[in-house]
Amino acid sequence: RKGKGNSGDIQKLIVMCNQRAYLPVIVFSFARKECERFALDLKKTDLTTDEEKRVIEEVFQNALSTLSDEDQDLPQVVGMLGYLRRGIGVHHAGLLPVLKEVVEILFGENLIKVLFSTETFAMGVNMPAKTVIFTGVKKWDGTDNRILNSGEYIQMAGRAGRRGKDERGITIIMLDEKIEPEEAKEMFLGEAAVLFSSFKLGYNMLLNLLRVEGADPEYMIHRSFHQYQKNRAAATLNEERDKLEAELRESLSEITDHVSKEGEDEVNSALSDYFFLELEVQKAKERIRSLICEPQHCSGFLVAGRMVDLKGFGWGIVISTGLRKVPQEDDAPPPKKGDDYEMDCYVSKGGGSIVSCKLSALLRISKIKATLPDDVDLKSDEGQVRLTELLEQIVEHPQFKDVGLPIMDPITEMKIEDTDLDDVMAREKNLEKKLEMSPIAQHPKLKELHAAFASKVKIQQRLVEINQTLHDEQFKIMADDLRAM
C-alpha cells in the first residue's frame, strides 16, 4: 500500500525482524521524506542496550565537536541523536556530511539496528546487513516512474548477508501494486548494465599529476579502465580477424575449385569486373526507381486497383484513392525522401491485410489496373477474401506466371520528362550491355563463382575495418590530446 499505509507494515516487519534475530536491517526507500517519516513512526521502538546508548552518544558528541555552535543547533542535528540512541538511523543525500559519516560508523559497529536509506547507501558504501527491506520496487528516475532494473536491484539486495557472520541474507520486498511476471523476471534475473568508461584527460588532471613527483600521465592513461576496455575490444577484434581470414581462405579455395589452374588469374580478373559492374547496375536501377517514385512522377498512376511491387510484401493492390501526406509532429526532424507520402495497399503476406506503405517501399508500378469490388466494404472480412482472390487471379494468371507482370515504362507510358532519368537509364543500359559481353557471363559455374566472390569481398571489407581499428588501438587513448597539452 502506498503512503501512510506502508508505515504500519514497516513497524510490523521491524518487530518481526527483531523477534527472529534478523537485525541489523536496511530499509530502502526511494524518497528522502519517506526515510525520515518511517524513522519517525518508530518513535516507540527501542532496539539498543544501555551500554550501546552510551557508546552511540559518545560517538555522536565527538563528531559534533567538529561543528560550530550555530551548526550544532540545526534541527537536523538536534533531532538525529534521538533516533540513534534507539538504534534507528537515517541516511540520504540531504544529510550533513558529518551526520552521514556518524551513521555509517555506527552502522558498521552494529550499533544501528534499523537503517532507513535511499539507494545511495548501497552504491558507494560497503555496509552489509543481515536483512534488506524494499518499501517498493518503483523509482522516479527523472523522467519516468519505473521498476528497478536488474543492476539496481542486485546492488541493493546484495547488501543482505554479512560475510563470516550470516549463513544467508534475507531480502523482503513490499509490493504496493501488481507487477507483470516478465517485469519481475527481468528485475530478478536480468543482466547487469554494461559499464563504459567516460574517462577524459583534462588540464586540471594533468596539472595535478605534474605536481606529484614521479607521476607519469602516460602510465596513468595506460592503466585506466578506458584503456582496459579498449584492450579487451582489441582482443575480440583479433579473434574475429583470425576467423575471417580462415573464411577468406575458404572462399578463395571455392573459386579455384571451379576453374583450371592455368586460367585462374583470368577468371579472377573477369569475375572481379563482373561483380563490380553488377553493383553499378544495381545502383543505377535504384536511382531510376527513386526518380520514378517521386510524387510528381508517380502520384497520377497510384490509383485504386493499380498493381504495385512493394519492398517486403511483394505484389499488392492499391486501394486508396491516391497518395496522402504523412502527418508530422511540429518538433519532429524532416522525414527522409520517400517517407513523407503513403498509400493504402492490400498485400497477401501474413494471410492478407491492408497496410499503409510509404512511397520509399514502392519498387515497381505495373501496367495492370484491377477493378476493385464495389459491392462490399474492402476492410471487412468478406472484402479481404475478395481482394485475396483478385490478387491471386492476377499474379497466377497464365499470361504472367512465367514472365511476371508487365511494368510501366517511365518514358513512353508514364511520360516522365527528366534529364537525370534519361542519363541514368542510358547508363544502366550501357552497363547491362557490358555485363552481357563479359568473358565470364556464360561460365557454367557463374552462380557459384559469384557467391564465393561476394563472400570474399564482404570479408575483405570487414578485415580492412578491423585492421584499421587495431592500428588505432596500438596507440594509447588520448595520446594526441596529451601531446597537444
Protein Blocks (a to p, Z undefined) as FASTA:
>chain_A
ZZjllmmmmmmmmmmmmmnopaccddddfbfklmmmmmmmmmmbcfbdfklmmmmmmmmm
mmmmmpcfklmmpmklmmmmmmmmnopacddfkbcfklmmmmmmmmmnopafbdcddfkl
mmmpccddfbdcdfbfbdcehjaccdddfklmmmmmmmgocehkambdcdddddfbdcdf
klmmmmmmmccdddddfbdcdfklmmmmmmpghiafklmmmmpmklmmmmmmmmmmmmmm
mmmmmmmmmmmmmmmmmpcfklmmmmmmmmmmmmmmmmmmmmmmmmmmmmmmpmklmmmm
mcghiacddehklpaddfbfbdcdddddfklccddehilpccddddfehhiaaddddfkl
pmbdcfbdcdddfkbcfkbmklmmmmmmmmmmmmmpmklmmnopadddfklmnopacfkl
mmmmmmmmmmmmmmmmpmklmgmklmmmmmmmmmmmmmmmmmmmmmmmmmmmmpcghklm
mmmZZ
